[in-house]
Amino acid sequence: MGREDFEAIKRWAKENHDKRVADNPRRLEYAKKVLADNGITFKVCNEITTQINCYFANGKVLTFYAGTGKIQGHSRIRGINSFVRLCKKVRTE
């Protein structure tokens, strides 16, 4: 693999990253709507990283990243619907 190949792959990766990041505001708004529709109290902590925290009376805090769908501390589950289910479970504990 030559230098030109590396540069082409680098450009391609940057373009894909830029497209994904450009979609973050839409993903954040969707996550906010889903959480509100399910009656889950939340705080948007960082609009750039799309970090959303949910605080519970039992002292637990759950963190969701709308841009990637990742739930902090839960590597096997992803997505807003999984986050909602987890919030409902933690809320009833």
N, CA and C of each residue as an Amber inpcrd file, in Angstrom:
protein
   279
   0.8480000  -1.1660000   0.0000000   0.0000000   0.0000000   0.0000000
   0.8910000   1.2260000   0.0000000   0.6710000   2.0760000  -0.9620000
   1.4940000   3.2650000  -1.0990000   0.9060000   4.4710000  -0.3850000
   1.6540000   5.5460000  -0.4520000   1.2460000   6.8010000   0.1960000
  -0.0730000   7.3140000  -0.3800000  -0.2550000   7.1750000  -1.6900000
  -1.5000000   7.6480000  -2.3270000  -2.7050000   6.8690000  -1.8060000
  -2.5320000   5.5650000  -1.6210000  -3.6190000   4.7460000  -1.0720000
  -3.9740000   5.1940000   0.3460000  -2.9420000   5.4320000   1.1400000
  -3.1660000   5.8780000   2.5080000  -3.9190000   7.2080000   2.5270000
  -3.5060000   8.1400000   1.6860000  -4.1650000   9.4570000   1.6370000
  -5.6220000   9.3230000   1.1890000  -5.8910000   8.4320000   0.2480000
  -7.2680000   8.2210000  -0.2250000  -8.1360000   7.6480000   0.8950000
  -7.6040000   6.6910000   1.6320000  -8.3460000   6.0970000   2.7450000
  -8.5780000   7.1440000   3.8310000  -7.5840000   7.9560000   4.0910000
  -7.6990000   9.0140000   5.0970000  -8.8000000  10.0070000   4.7140000
  -8.8380000  10.4160000   3.4490000  -9.8860000  11.3390000   2.9640000
 -11.2670000  10.6960000   3.0850000 -11.3610000   9.4340000   2.6920000
 -12.6340000   8.7110000   2.7570000 -13.1330000   8.6190000   4.2010000
 -12.2220000   8.2980000   5.1400000 -12.5940000   8.1840000   6.5480000
 -13.0490000   9.5330000   7.1010000 -12.3630000  10.6040000   6.7260000
 -12.7390000  11.9410000   7.1960000 -14.0980000  12.3460000   6.6440000
 -14.3680000  12.0540000   5.3810000 -15.6710000  12.3760000   4.7920000
 -16.7890000  11.6290000   5.5110000 -16.5880000  10.3390000   5.7920000
 -17.5950000   9.5550000   6.5130000 -17.8170000  10.0940000   7.9190000
 -16.7360000  10.4470000   8.5890000 -16.8390000  11.0110000   9.9350000
 -17.6130000  12.3320000   9.9010000 -17.2750000  13.1940000   8.9580000
 -17.9420000  14.4920000   8.8520000 -19.4400000  14.3380000   8.5860000
 -19.8110000  13.3580000   7.7500000 -21.2340000  13.1060000   7.4790000
 -21.9530000  12.6440000   8.7400000 -21.3220000  11.7370000   9.4850000
 -21.9310000  11.2100000  10.6990000 -22.0930000  12.3110000  11.7500000
 -21.0680000  13.1240000  11.9300000 -21.1190000  14.1960000  12.9180000
 -22.1450000  15.2610000  12.5120000 -22.2870000  15.5080000  11.2360000
 -23.2610000  16.4930000  10.7650000 -24.6910000  16.0680000  11.1000000
 -24.9120000  14.7790000  11.2880000 -26.2410000  14.2490000  11.5990000
 -26.5320000  14.2570000  13.1060000 -25.5510000  14.6240000  13.9250000
 -25.7150000  14.5940000  15.3760000 -26.8650000  15.4610000  15.8900000
 -27.0680000  16.6820000  15.3950000 -28.1870000  17.4820000  15.9090000
 -29.5410000  16.7920000  15.7140000 -29.7360000  16.1460000  14.5850000
 -30.9920000  15.4300000  14.3330000 -31.1300000  14.2550000  15.2970000
 -30.0500000  13.5310000  15.5150000 -30.0810000  12.3950000  16.4390000
 -30.3670000  12.8530000  17.8670000 -29.7830000  13.9740000  18.2550000
 -30.0150000  14.5130000  19.5910000 -31.4790000  14.9160000  19.7730000
 -32.0370000  15.5880000  18.7920000 -33.4490000  15.9940000  18.8770000
 -34.3680000  14.7750000  18.9520000 -34.0710000  13.7540000  18.1920000
 -34.8740000  12.5300000  18.2240000 -34.8100000  11.8830000  19.6030000
 -33.6100000  11.7900000  20.1690000 -33.4430000  11.1850000  21.4950000
 -34.2090000  11.9920000  22.5450000 -34.1460000  13.3130000  22.4680000
 -34.8760000  14.1650000  23.4090000 -36.3770000  13.9140000  23.2990000
 -36.8750000  13.7800000  22.0830000 -38.3040000  13.5370000  21.8710000
 -38.7200000  12.1880000  22.4580000 -37.9350000  11.1490000  22.1960000
 -38.2620000   9.8140000  22.6980000 -38.2520000   9.8020000  24.2310000
 -37.2620000  10.4330000  24.8320000 -37.1990000  10.4740000  26.2920000
 -38.3880000  11.2390000  26.8690000 -38.7120000  12.3850000  26.2830000
 -39.8490000  13.1770000  26.7540000 -41.1510000  12.4040000  26.5870000
 -41.3190000  11.7460000  25.4460000 -42.5370000  10.9640000  25.1910000
 -42.7140000   9.8290000  26.2050000 -41.6010000   9.3440000  26.7630000
 -41.6500000   8.2610000  27.7390000 -41.6180000   8.7680000  29.1830000
 -41.7050000  10.0800000  29.3510000 -41.7540000  10.6630000  30.6870000
 -40.4730000  10.5460000  31.4730000 -39.3520000  10.5110000  30.7870000
 -38.0540000  10.3750000  31.4510000 -37.3990000  11.7500000  31.5310000
 -37.0560000  12.1610000  32.7470000 -36.3950000  13.4410000  32.9620000
 -34.9270000  13.3030000  32.5620000 -34.4270000  14.2750000  31.8280000
 -33.0550000  14.1980000  31.3310000 -32.4460000  15.5880000  31.2620000
 -31.1370000  15.5960000  31.0960000 -30.4020000  16.8480000  30.9060000
 -29.4150000  16.6330000  29.7730000 -29.4330000  17.5370000  28.7880000
 -28.4310000  17.5010000  27.7240000 -27.1910000  18.1790000  28.2890000
 -26.1480000  17.4020000  28.4990000 -24.9270000  17.9170000  29.1250000
 -23.9590000  18.5060000  28.1150000 -23.9780000  17.9750000  26.8960000
 -23.0480000  18.4550000  25.8760000 -23.6730000  18.2320000  24.5030000
 -24.0410000  19.3160000  23.8470000 -24.6860000  19.1990000  22.5370000
 -23.7230000  18.7490000  21.4500000 -22.4510000  19.0310000  21.6070000
 -21.4650000  18.6380000  20.5920000 -21.2450000  17.1270000  20.6100000
 -21.0890000  16.5650000  21.8130000 -20.8920000  15.1140000  21.9200000
 -22.2200000  14.3780000  22.0360000 -23.3150000  15.1120000  22.0810000
 -24.6860000  14.6010000  22.1970000 -24.8990000  13.8150000  23.4930000
 -24.2170000  14.2330000  24.5700000 -24.3220000  13.5430000  25.8510000
 -25.6000000  13.9430000  26.5670000 -26.3660000  12.9260000  26.9740000
 -27.5900000  13.1150000  27.7440000 -27.4540000  12.3170000  29.0360000
 -27.7320000  12.9710000  30.1660000 -27.7240000  12.2790000  31.4570000
 -29.1350000  12.2040000  32.0040000 -29.4420000  11.0940000  32.6440000
 -30.6970000  10.9120000  33.3710000 -30.3370000  10.6500000  34.8200000
 -30.9190000  11.4450000  35.7120000 -30.6510000  11.3430000  37.1450000
 -31.8710000  10.7340000  37.8270000 -31.6270000   9.8300000  38.7700000
 -32.7170000   9.1230000  39.4230000 -32.6750000   9.3500000  40.9270000
 -33.8440000   9.2080000  41.5710000 -33.9780000   9.4440000  43.0040000
 -33.0700000   8.5270000  43.8280000 -32.7700000   7.3520000  43.3040000
 -31.9110000   6.4090000  44.0340000 -30.4200000   6.7570000  43.9080000
 -30.1280000   7.8980000  43.2720000 -28.7470000   8.3650000  43.1490000
 -28.0240000   7.8940000  41.8990000 -28.6490000   7.0530000  41.1160000
 -28.0100000   6.5540000  39.8920000 -28.0920000   7.5950000  38.7830000
 -27.0810000   7.5740000  37.9390000 -27.0220000   8.4400000  36.7660000
 -26.7370000   7.5530000  35.5650000 -27.5310000   7.7080000  34.5120000
 -27.2870000   6.9870000  33.2660000 -26.9160000   7.9930000  32.1860000
 -25.9260000   7.6390000  31.3870000 -25.4350000   8.5260000  30.3290000
 -25.6150000   7.8730000  28.9720000 -26.1740000   8.6460000  28.0450000
 -26.4250000   8.1950000  26.6730000 -25.8210000   9.1940000  25.7080000
 -25.2160000   8.6920000  24.6400000 -24.6690000   9.5380000  23.5810000
 -25.5110000   9.3380000  22.3280000 -26.3260000  10.3300000  22.0090000
 -27.2670000  10.2070000  20.8950000 -26.5620000  10.0550000  19.5530000
 -25.3930000  10.6360000  19.4030000 -24.6780000  10.5610000  18.1340000
 -24.2260000   9.1660000  17.7720000 -23.8770000   8.3820000  18.7800000
 -23.3820000   7.0180000  18.5420000 -24.3630000   5.9530000  19.0110000
 -25.2970000   6.3330000  19.8710000 -26.2350000   5.3710000  20.4250000
 -25.6620000   4.5880000  21.5890000 -24.4870000   4.9760000  22.0630000
 -23.8370000   4.2280000  23.1380000 -24.3750000   4.6450000  24.5000000
 -24.4610000   3.6520000  25.3760000 -24.8880000   3.8500000  26.7500000
 -23.6590000   3.5900000  27.6190000 -23.2370000   4.6040000  28.3530000
 -22.0150000   4.4750000  29.1430000 -22.1530000   3.3610000  30.1760000
 -21.1620000   2.4780000  30.1970000 -21.1520000   1.3730000  31.1470000
 -21.9200000   0.1470000  30.6950000 -22.4730000   0.2010000  29.4880000
 -23.2560000  -0.9220000  28.9570000 -22.8170000  -1.1880000  27.5190000
 -21.7870000  -1.9640000  27.3770000 -21.1930000  -2.1730000  26.0530000
 -22.0080000  -3.1010000  25.1520000 -22.9080000  -3.8730000  25.7250000
 -23.6560000  -4.8480000  24.9190000 -24.9890000  -4.3320000  24.3840000
 -25.4320000  -3.1840000  24.8820000 -26.6930000  -2.6240000  24.3860000
 -26.4540000  -1.2240000  23.8430000 -27.2320000  -0.8720000  22.8180000
 -27.1050000   0.4420000  22.1830000 -28.4740000   0.9240000  21.7600000
 -28.5540000   2.2220000  21.5320000 -29.7510000   2.8030000  20.9590000
 -30.6610000   3.4490000  21.9840000 -31.4540000   4.3910000  21.5120000
 -32.3350000   5.1490000  22.3870000 -33.4130000   4.2620000  23.0050000
 -33.9410000   3.3140000  22.2770000 -34.9880000   2.4600000  22.8390000
 -34.4410000   1.5690000  23.9550000 -33.2300000   1.0850000  23.7980000
 -32.5940000   0.3110000  24.8710000 -32.3250000   1.2050000  26.0770000
 -31.9430000   2.4450000  25.8260000 -31.7020000   3.3920000  26.9130000
 -32.9930000   3.6760000  27.6800000 -34.0950000   3.8360000  26.9710000
 -35.3920000   4.0690000  27.6170000 -35.7540000   2.8820000  28.5040000
 -35.6040000   1.6610000  27.9950000 -35.8980000   0.4710000  28.7990000
 -35.0290000   0.4290000  30.0610000 -33.7540000   0.7630000  29.9050000
 -32.8370000   0.7770000  31.0410000 -33.2490000   1.8410000  32.0570000
 -33.6310000   3.0170000  31.5830000 -34.0740000   4.0930000  32.4870000
 -35.3090000   3.6620000  33.2660000 -36.2480000   3.0340000  32.5900000
 -37.4650000   2.5730000  33.2700000 -37.1320000   1.5170000  34.3190000
 -36.1830000   0.6720000  34.0170000 -35.7660000  -0.3670000  34.9810000
 -35.1100000   0.2820000  36.1960000 -34.1960000   1.2210000  35.9700000
 -33.4860000   1.8830000  37.0740000 -34.4650000   2.7080000  37.9070000
 -35.4280000   3.3260000  37.2580000 -36.4070000   4.1700000  37.9540000
 -37.2440000   3.3550000  38.9510000 -37.4880000   2.0990000  38.6530000
 -38.3260000   1.2700000  39.5250000 -37.5340000   0.5200000  40.5940000
 -36.2190000   0.5990000  40.5340000 -35.3780000  -0.1010000  41.5370000
 -35.4320000   0.6100000  42.8720000
